[in-house]
Every structure is written in C-alpha cells, then in structure tokens.
Amino acid sequence: MRYVLDSSAIIAYLWDERGAAVTDSLLSDRSLQCYAHAINICEVYYHLLRHSSEEDAEAVLTALLEAGLLLRSDMDTGMWKQAARFKSLGRIALADCFCLALAKRLDATVVTADRHEFEPLVAQGDAQPILFIR
C-alpha cells in the first residue's frame, strides 16, 4: 500500500502530538511505501526553522528519510494542473493540493490531521482515500 503524508501528519509525528502513533506505524511498516511531496516537506522544514534551527531542520529531514519517507518533487504540467483542480474545489492550502495530486498520481491514500481542509473534498467525492490521524 502507498500513503502520501501531508505536513500536518509529519509535524504531529515529530512533536508527538495526538495522531503521531498512526504516522509512526505507517513509517515503521516496511511493507508500506510512505511518500511526501517536496512542497509539504518545505512546510515542515519551514516550521522547524521558525521553532528551532536550520541544524535541527536538516537533522529532522535526514531522520525522516532514514525512517523510510520517500520524497517526491513532481512538478510537471500534469501535476501542477491537478493541484490547481483540487485548489479550485474549495478552501484548501496549495501544499495540500500537491499532496492530493501526488496521491492521485500514485493511487495512494492521503494521511493528514487537517479535517477542516480535507473533509469537504471527501464529502464531494473528489479526493483519493484519506486517513485522518485524529
């Protein structure tokens, strides 16, 4: 099975917030493939820079990759157009639209804590399967 983690799922994991165990179990299971789009990792990196240091941000990025997170940086025309289609459906962050577009491309399940952004898409039937970690 394939999963695409958005920044909220990764941040919950890093800060041991509610839902962290779900993300941890996905990353720990080597039979699964866990991906993140570079734009979502950019959000995590930015969050770390604001609340810690560049050194910590680099260490966390390395640890995520060592934990098995697969980084994708797809930015071809099909990808950004699909992200734009998701963005046009409602109030959802652009980075989350890339998470959705990557999940669609990989036929994967989105992993997120952001119910307020993703639930409207679920209700419309316009998204890949979504696993809410809380």
ZADO-1210 file (C-alpha; in nm, 4 decimals, padded with zeros to 6 digits):
<atoms>
<atom x="00.0000" y="00.0000" z="00.0000" code="MET" pos="1"/>
<atom x="00.1043" y="00.3556" z="-00.0661" code="ARG" pos="2"/>
<atom x="00.0486" y="00.6585" z="00.1542" code="TYR" pos="3"/>
<atom x="00.1183" y="01.0272" z="00.0973" code="VAL" pos="4"/>
<atom x="00.1749" y="01.2249" z="00.4163" code="LEU" pos="5"/>
<atom x="00.0892" y="01.5917" z="00.4358" code="ASP" pos="6"/>
<atom x="00.2777" y="01.8286" z="00.6610" code="SER" pos="7"/>
<atom x="00.0240" y="01.8034" z="00.9462" code="SER" pos="8"/>
<atom x="00.0771" y="01.4267" z="00.9722" code="ALA" pos="9"/>
<atom x="00.4545" y="01.4699" z="00.9694" code="ILE" pos="10"/>
<atom x="00.4506" y="01.7533" z="01.2248" code="ILE" pos="11"/>
<atom x="00.2226" y="01.5510" z="01.4550" code="ALA" pos="12"/>
<atom x="00.4733" y="01.2660" z="01.4288" code="TYR" pos="13"/>
<atom x="00.7720" y="01.4905" z="01.5004" code="LEU" pos="14"/>
<atom x="00.6151" y="01.6658" z="01.8003" code="TRP" pos="15"/>
<atom x="00.4447" y="01.3516" z="01.9328" code="ASP" pos="16"/>
<atom x="00.1051" y="01.5177" z="01.9024" code="GLU" pos="17"/>
<atom x="-00.2253" y="01.3336" z="01.9012" code="ARG" pos="18"/>
<atom x="-00.2229" y="01.1064" z="01.5961" code="GLY" pos="19"/>
<atom x="00.1557" y="01.0654" z="01.5953" code="ALA" pos="20"/>
<atom x="00.1234" y="00.6918" z="01.6559" code="ALA" pos="21"/>
<atom x="-00.0661" y="00.6493" z="01.3286" code="VAL" pos="22"/>
<atom x="00.2084" y="00.8178" z="01.1272" code="THR" pos="23"/>
<atom x="00.4718" y="00.6255" z="01.3224" code="ASP" pos="24"/>
<atom x="00.3048" y="00.2920" z="01.2489" code="SER" pos="25"/>
<atom x="00.2921" y="00.3705" z="00.8754" code="LEU" pos="26"/>
<atom x="00.6586" y="00.4727" z="00.8642" code="LEU" pos="27"/>
<atom x="00.7610" y="00.1719" z="01.0735" code="SER" pos="28"/>
<atom x="00.5902" y="-00.0808" z="00.8488" code="ASP" pos="29"/>
<atom x="00.8482" y="-00.1556" z="00.5780" code="ARG" pos="30"/>
<atom x="00.5843" y="-00.3318" z="00.3679" code="SER" pos="31"/>
<atom x="00.4247" y="00.0093" z="00.3071" code="LEU" pos="32"/>
<atom x="00.5510" y="00.2966" z="00.0954" code="GLN" pos="33"/>
<atom x="00.5183" y="00.6400" z="00.2537" code="CYS" pos="34"/>
<atom x="00.5699" y="00.9471" z="00.0356" code="TYR" pos="35"/>
<atom x="00.5650" y="01.3216" z="00.0833" code="ALA" pos="36"/>
<atom x="00.5692" y="01.5901" z="-00.1809" code="HIS" pos="37"/>
<atom x="00.8603" y="01.8350" z="-00.1607" code="ALA" pos="38"/>
<atom x="00.6152" y="02.1213" z="-00.1052" code="ILE" pos="39"/>
<atom x="00.4823" y="01.9501" z="00.2075" code="ASN" pos="40"/>
<atom x="00.8366" y="01.8833" z="00.3268" code="ILE" pos="41"/>
<atom x="00.9083" y="02.2516" z="00.2629" code="CYS" pos="42"/>
<atom x="00.6278" y="02.3335" z="00.5096" code="GLU" pos="43"/>
<atom x="00.7784" y="02.1012" z="00.7692" code="VAL" pos="44"/>
<atom x="01.1256" y="02.2452" z="00.7118" code="TYR" pos="45"/>
<atom x="00.9902" y="02.5995" z="00.7415" code="TYR" pos="46"/>
<atom x="00.8105" y="02.5056" z="01.0646" code="HIS" pos="47"/>
<atom x="01.1360" y="02.3707" z="01.2072" code="LEU" pos="48"/>
<atom x="01.3297" y="02.6826" z="01.1038" code="LEU" pos="49"/>
<atom x="01.0750" y="02.9028" z="01.2812" code="ARG" pos="50"/>
<atom x="01.0687" y="02.6984" z="01.6005" code="HIS" pos="51"/>
<atom x="01.4217" y="02.5645" z="01.6175" code="SER" pos="52"/>
<atom x="01.7232" y="02.5986" z="01.3891" code="SER" pos="53"/>
<atom x="01.8488" y="02.5104" z="01.0438" code="GLU" pos="54"/>
<atom x="02.0691" y="02.2456" z="01.2004" code="GLU" pos="55"/>
<atom x="01.7649" y="02.0821" z="01.3622" code="ASP" pos="56"/>
<atom x="01.5668" y="02.1108" z="01.0392" code="ALA" pos="57"/>
<atom x="01.8426" y="01.9298" z="00.8498" code="GLU" pos="58"/>
<atom x="01.8657" y="01.6602" z="01.1176" code="ALA" pos="59"/>
<atom x="01.4900" y="01.6037" z="01.1090" code="VAL" pos="60"/>
<atom x="01.4878" y="01.5836" z="00.7301" code="LEU" pos="61"/>
<atom x="01.7632" y="01.3228" z="00.7423" code="THR" pos="62"/>
<atom x="01.5780" y="01.1283" z="01.0125" code="ALA" pos="63"/>
<atom x="01.2553" y="01.1293" z="00.8087" code="LEU" pos="64"/>
<atom x="01.4339" y="00.9937" z="00.5044" code="LEU" pos="65"/>
<atom x="01.6097" y="00.7308" z="00.7168" code="GLU" pos="66"/>
<atom x="01.2707" y="00.6348" z="00.8641" code="ALA" pos="67"/>
<atom x="01.1614" y="00.5445" z="00.5128" code="GLY" pos="68"/>
<atom x="00.9803" y="00.8547" z="00.3926" code="LEU" pos="69"/>
<atom x="01.0147" y="00.8814" z="00.0160" code="LEU" pos="70"/>
<atom x="01.0449" y="01.2357" z="-00.1111" code="LEU" pos="71"/>
<atom x="00.8838" y="01.3258" z="-00.4440" code="ARG" pos="72"/>
<atom x="00.9269" y="01.6569" z="-00.6202" code="SER" pos="73"/>
<atom x="00.6999" y="01.6040" z="-00.9222" code="ASP" pos="74"/>
<atom x="00.6254" y="01.9408" z="-01.0803" code="MET" pos="75"/>
<atom x="00.5413" y="01.8535" z="-01.4381" code="ASP" pos="76"/>
<atom x="00.2445" y="02.0101" z="-01.6134" code="THR" pos="77"/>
<atom x="00.0078" y="01.7274" z="-01.5227" code="GLY" pos="78"/>
<atom x="00.0987" y="01.7567" z="-01.1544" code="MET" pos="79"/>
<atom x="00.0520" y="02.1310" z="-01.1152" code="TRP" pos="80"/>
<atom x="-00.2683" y="02.1244" z="-01.3192" code="LYS" pos="81"/>
<atom x="-00.4103" y="01.8510" z="-01.0954" code="GLN" pos="82"/>
<atom x="-00.3096" y="02.0523" z="-00.7876" code="ALA" pos="83"/>
<atom x="-00.4886" y="02.3539" z="-00.9381" code="ALA" pos="84"/>
<atom x="-00.8025" y="02.1430" z="-00.9954" code="ARG" pos="85"/>
<atom x="-00.8041" y="02.0461" z="-00.6278" code="PHE" pos="86"/>
<atom x="-00.7440" y="02.4082" z="-00.5256" code="LYS" pos="87"/>
<atom x="-01.0447" y="02.5170" z="-00.7334" code="SER" pos="88"/>
<atom x="-01.2743" y="02.2866" z="-00.5331" code="LEU" pos="89"/>
<atom x="-01.2590" y="02.4813" z="-00.2095" code="GLY" pos="90"/>
<atom x="-01.0585" y="02.6342" z="00.0680" code="ARG" pos="91"/>
<atom x="-00.7562" y="02.4097" z="00.0789" code="ILE" pos="92"/>
<atom x="-00.3922" y="02.5040" z="00.1127" code="ALA" pos="93"/>
<atom x="-00.1905" y="02.4834" z="-00.2066" code="LEU" pos="94"/>
<atom x="00.0618" y="02.2478" z="-00.0434" code="ALA" pos="95"/>
<atom x="-00.2223" y="02.0122" z="00.0475" code="ASP" pos="96"/>
<atom x="-00.3348" y="02.0222" z="-00.3155" code="CYS" pos="97"/>
<atom x="00.0066" y="01.8874" z="-00.4151" code="PHE" pos="98"/>
<atom x="-00.0301" y="01.6147" z="-00.1523" code="CYS" pos="99"/>
<atom x="-00.3644" y="01.5213" z="-00.3095" code="LEU" pos="100"/>
<atom x="-00.2250" y="01.5367" z="-00.6630" code="ALA" pos="101"/>
<atom x="00.0656" y="01.3107" z="-00.5665" code="LEU" pos="102"/>
<atom x="-00.1738" y="01.0662" z="-00.4006" code="ALA" pos="103"/>
<atom x="-00.3842" y="01.0617" z="-00.7155" code="LYS" pos="104"/>
<atom x="-00.0748" y="01.0043" z="-00.9303" code="ARG" pos="105"/>
<atom x="00.0451" y="00.7177" z="-00.7080" code="LEU" pos="106"/>
<atom x="-00.3036" y="00.5784" z="-00.6380" code="ASP" pos="107"/>
<atom x="-00.2267" y="00.6267" z="-00.2707" code="ALA" pos="108"/>
<atom x="-00.4082" y="00.7182" z="00.0490" code="THR" pos="109"/>
<atom x="-00.3570" y="01.0682" z="00.1896" code="VAL" pos="110"/>
<atom x="-00.2537" y="01.0845" z="00.5566" code="VAL" pos="111"/>
<atom x="-00.3477" y="01.4055" z="00.7353" code="THR" pos="112"/>
<atom x="-00.4668" y="01.5706" z="01.0550" code="ALA" pos="113"/>
<atom x="-00.6348" y="01.8558" z="00.8636" code="ASP" pos="114"/>
<atom x="-01.0002" y="01.7602" z="00.8763" code="ARG" pos="115"/>
<atom x="-01.1217" y="02.1138" z="00.8085" code="HIS" pos="116"/>
<atom x="-00.9438" y="02.1207" z="00.4712" code="GLU" pos="117"/>
<atom x="-00.9903" y="01.7627" z="00.3550" code="PHE" pos="118"/>
<atom x="-01.3385" y="01.6677" z="00.4796" code="GLU" pos="119"/>
<atom x="-01.5175" y="01.8919" z="00.2243" code="PRO" pos="120"/>
<atom x="-01.3328" y="01.7104" z="-00.0556" code="LEU" pos="121"/>
<atom x="-01.4294" y="01.3747" z="00.0906" code="VAL" pos="122"/>
<atom x="-01.7928" y="01.4875" z="00.1030" code="ALA" pos="123"/>
<atom x="-01.7732" y="01.5932" z="-00.2631" code="GLN" pos="124"/>
<atom x="-01.6111" y="01.2628" z="-00.3595" code="GLY" pos="125"/>
<atom x="-01.3235" y="01.4488" z="-00.5261" code="ASP" pos="126"/>
<atom x="-01.0243" y="01.3038" z="-00.3448" code="ALA" pos="127"/>
<atom x="-00.8244" y="00.9873" z="-00.3077" code="GLN" pos="128"/>
<atom x="-00.8934" y="00.7881" z="00.0097" code="PRO" pos="129"/>
<atom x="-00.7960" y="00.9894" z="00.3160" code="ILE" pos="130"/>
<atom x="-00.6739" y="00.8573" z="00.6503" code="LEU" pos="131"/>
<atom x="-00.7311" y="01.1110" z="00.9253" code="PHE" pos="132"/>
<atom x="-00.4825" y="01.0581" z="01.2082" code="ILE" pos="133"/>
<atom x="-00.7109" y="01.2311" z="01.4591" code="ARG" pos="134"/>
</atoms>
